[in-house]
Amino acid sequence: MSRIGKLPVTIPEGVTVDLTGGVLTTKGKLGTLKLVVSNEVNASIDDGKILVQPKSETKRARQSWGTVRALVNNMVNGVSKGYTVNLEINGVGYRAAVQGSNLVLQLGYSHDVTFPIPADVKIVCEKPTAIAISGADRQRVGQVAAVIRSFRGPEPYKGKGIKYDTETVRRKEGKKK
Protein backbone atom coordinates (compact mmCIF):
# COMPACT_ATOMS: atom_id res chain seq x y z
CA MET A 1 0.00 0.00 0.00
CA SER A 2 1.46 3.34 -1.03
CA ARG A 3 1.77 5.77 1.84
CA ILE A 4 2.27 8.67 -0.56
CA GLY A 5 -0.50 7.59 -2.93
CA LYS A 6 -3.11 7.47 -0.14
CA LEU A 7 -2.73 11.17 0.66
CA PRO A 8 -5.10 13.49 -1.24
CA VAL A 9 -3.68 16.54 -3.02
CA THR A 10 -5.39 19.71 -1.81
CA ILE A 11 -6.09 22.35 -4.45
CA PRO A 12 -5.10 25.83 -3.18
CA GLU A 13 -7.00 29.02 -3.98
CA GLY A 14 -6.30 30.45 -7.41
CA VAL A 15 -5.62 27.04 -8.97
CA THR A 16 -8.08 25.33 -11.29
CA VAL A 17 -7.76 21.64 -12.04
CA ASP A 18 -9.51 19.92 -14.95
CA LEU A 19 -9.55 16.18 -15.68
CA THR A 20 -10.75 15.23 -19.17
CA GLY A 21 -9.95 12.08 -21.09
CA GLY A 22 -7.06 10.97 -18.91
CA VAL A 23 -5.30 14.36 -19.10
CA LEU A 24 -5.02 16.39 -15.90
CA THR A 25 -4.61 20.14 -16.51
CA THR A 26 -3.68 22.62 -13.78
CA LYS A 27 -3.87 26.38 -14.25
CA GLY A 28 -2.55 28.95 -11.83
CA LYS A 29 -0.87 32.32 -11.62
CA LEU A 30 2.46 30.88 -12.82
CA GLY A 31 1.15 29.04 -15.88
CA THR A 32 -0.51 25.88 -17.11
CA LEU A 33 0.78 22.31 -16.76
CA LYS A 34 -0.59 19.07 -18.21
CA LEU A 35 -0.11 15.45 -17.19
CA VAL A 36 -1.28 12.33 -18.99
CA VAL A 37 -2.53 10.11 -16.17
CA SER A 38 -1.32 6.51 -16.36
CA ASN A 39 -3.77 3.80 -17.43
CA GLU A 40 -2.91 1.95 -14.22
CA VAL A 41 -4.54 4.52 -11.89
CA ASN A 42 -7.80 6.45 -11.54
CA ALA A 43 -7.69 10.16 -10.69
CA SER A 44 -10.75 12.00 -9.40
CA ILE A 45 -11.51 15.52 -8.19
CA ASP A 46 -13.92 16.11 -5.31
CA ASP A 47 -14.26 18.68 -2.49
CA GLY A 48 -11.17 20.64 -3.57
CA LYS A 49 -8.94 17.57 -3.46
CA ILE A 50 -7.44 15.28 -6.07
CA LEU A 51 -7.53 11.58 -5.21
CA VAL A 52 -5.43 8.95 -6.98
CA GLN A 53 -6.33 5.25 -6.68
CA PRO A 54 -4.87 2.17 -8.39
CA LYS A 55 -7.18 0.36 -10.83
CA SER A 56 -5.94 -3.07 -9.76
CA GLU A 57 -3.57 -4.68 -7.28
CA THR A 58 -0.85 -5.45 -9.83
CA LYS A 59 2.71 -4.47 -9.06
CA ARG A 60 2.76 -1.94 -11.92
CA ALA A 61 -0.43 -0.25 -10.70
CA ARG A 62 0.96 0.08 -7.18
CA GLN A 63 4.21 1.55 -8.57
CA SER A 64 2.32 4.10 -10.67
CA TRP A 65 0.03 5.06 -7.79
CA GLY A 66 2.56 6.99 -5.69
CA THR A 67 4.37 8.32 -8.75
CA VAL A 68 1.26 9.85 -10.31
CA ARG A 69 0.22 11.36 -6.97
CA ALA A 70 3.67 12.95 -6.55
CA LEU A 71 3.57 14.34 -10.11
CA VAL A 72 0.09 15.81 -9.51
CA ASN A 73 1.27 17.38 -6.25
CA ASN A 74 4.31 18.90 -8.02
CA MET A 75 2.03 20.34 -10.71
CA VAL A 76 -0.36 21.93 -8.21
CA ASN A 77 2.49 23.40 -6.15
CA GLY A 78 4.28 24.54 -9.31
CA VAL A 79 1.43 26.61 -10.73
CA SER A 80 0.65 28.14 -7.33
CA LYS A 81 4.09 28.72 -5.71
CA GLY A 82 6.67 27.72 -8.30
CA TYR A 83 10.06 26.10 -7.85
CA THR A 84 13.48 27.72 -7.53
CA VAL A 85 16.98 26.24 -7.71
CA ASN A 86 19.95 28.40 -6.71
CA LEU A 87 23.45 27.88 -8.09
CA GLU A 88 26.72 29.33 -6.79
CA ILE A 89 29.83 30.00 -8.85
CA ASN A 90 33.23 29.71 -7.13
CA GLY A 91 36.53 30.61 -8.77
CA VAL A 92 38.62 33.64 -9.66
CA GLY A 93 37.18 35.31 -12.75
CA TYR A 94 34.17 32.98 -12.90
CA ARG A 95 30.92 34.90 -13.36
CA ALA A 96 27.49 34.81 -14.95
CA ALA A 97 25.22 37.44 -16.49
CA VAL A 98 21.87 37.44 -18.27
CA GLN A 99 22.11 39.20 -21.64
CA GLY A 100 18.76 39.34 -23.40
CA SER A 101 17.45 35.78 -23.68
CA ASN A 102 20.86 34.18 -23.02
CA LEU A 103 22.83 33.30 -19.92
CA VAL A 104 26.50 34.13 -20.53
CA LEU A 105 28.96 32.27 -18.30
CA GLN A 106 32.67 33.01 -17.95
CA LEU A 107 34.12 29.81 -16.53
CA GLY A 108 37.83 29.92 -17.25
CA TYR A 109 37.58 28.61 -20.80
CA SER A 110 39.05 30.50 -23.74
CA HIS A 111 35.51 31.51 -24.73
CA ASP A 112 32.30 32.49 -22.94
CA VAL A 113 29.67 29.77 -22.59
CA THR A 114 26.30 31.00 -23.89
CA PHE A 115 23.17 29.17 -22.72
CA PRO A 116 19.83 30.10 -24.35
CA ILE A 117 17.18 30.52 -21.63
CA PRO A 118 14.11 28.33 -22.28
CA ALA A 119 10.74 30.12 -22.53
CA ASP A 120 9.18 28.26 -19.57
CA VAL A 121 12.06 29.01 -17.17
CA LYS A 122 13.20 32.31 -15.66
CA ILE A 123 16.88 32.86 -14.84
CA VAL A 124 18.09 35.77 -12.69
CA CYS A 125 21.65 36.68 -11.63
CA GLU A 126 21.44 38.83 -8.46
CA LYS A 127 25.23 38.75 -8.15
CA PRO A 128 27.80 37.72 -10.75
CA THR A 129 28.42 34.55 -8.71
CA ALA A 130 24.79 33.57 -8.01
CA ILE A 131 22.21 32.17 -10.44
CA ALA A 132 18.52 31.67 -9.53
CA ILE A 133 16.48 29.40 -11.82
CA SER A 134 12.71 29.42 -11.31
CA GLY A 135 9.60 28.12 -13.03
CA ALA A 136 6.37 26.17 -12.61
CA ASP A 137 7.57 22.75 -13.80
CA ARG A 138 9.77 21.12 -11.15
CA GLN A 139 11.40 18.66 -13.55
CA ARG A 140 12.20 21.39 -16.10
CA VAL A 141 13.75 23.71 -13.48
CA GLY A 142 15.92 20.89 -12.14
CA GLN A 143 17.00 19.83 -15.64
CA VAL A 144 18.03 23.38 -16.63
CA ALA A 145 19.98 23.72 -13.37
CA ALA A 146 21.75 20.40 -14.02
CA VAL A 147 22.69 21.46 -17.57
CA ILE A 148 24.14 24.78 -16.35
CA ARG A 149 26.05 22.98 -13.56
CA SER A 150 27.50 20.55 -16.10
CA PHE A 151 29.36 23.34 -17.93
CA ARG A 152 31.91 23.38 -15.07
CA GLY A 153 31.11 21.12 -12.13
CA PRO A 154 32.83 21.73 -8.80
CA GLU A 155 36.27 20.19 -8.48
CA PRO A 156 37.49 18.75 -5.17
CA TYR A 157 40.91 20.46 -4.82
CA LYS A 158 40.08 24.17 -4.88
CA GLY A 159 36.27 23.96 -5.02
CA LYS A 160 36.12 25.91 -8.28
CA GLY A 161 33.08 25.54 -10.52
CA ILE A 162 29.29 25.74 -10.41
CA LYS A 163 27.48 24.03 -7.53
CA TYR A 164 24.01 23.98 -6.01
CA ASP A 165 23.73 26.27 -3.00
CA THR A 166 22.73 23.29 -0.84
CA GLU A 167 25.59 21.12 -2.12
CA THR A 168 28.79 20.59 -0.15
CA VAL A 169 31.91 19.76 -2.10
CA ARG A 170 34.16 17.20 -0.42
CA ARG A 171 37.62 18.70 -0.52
CA LYS A 172 40.76 16.67 -1.13
CA GLU A 173 44.23 17.35 0.13
CA GLY A 174 46.72 18.46 -2.51
CA LYS A 175 49.94 16.84 -3.58
CA LYS A 176 52.70 16.61 -0.93
CA LYS A 177 56.30 17.61 -1.61
Buried (B, 14 or more C-beta within 10 A) or exposed (E): EBEEBEBBBEBEEEBEBEBEEEEBBBBBEBBEBEBEBBEBBBBEBEEEEBBBBBEEEEEEBBBBBBBBBBBBBBBBBBBBEBBEBBBBBBBEEBBBEBEEEBBBBBBEEEEBBEBEBBEBBBBEBEEEBBBBBBBBBBEBBBBBBEEBBEBBEBBEEBBBBBBBEEEEBEEEEEEEE
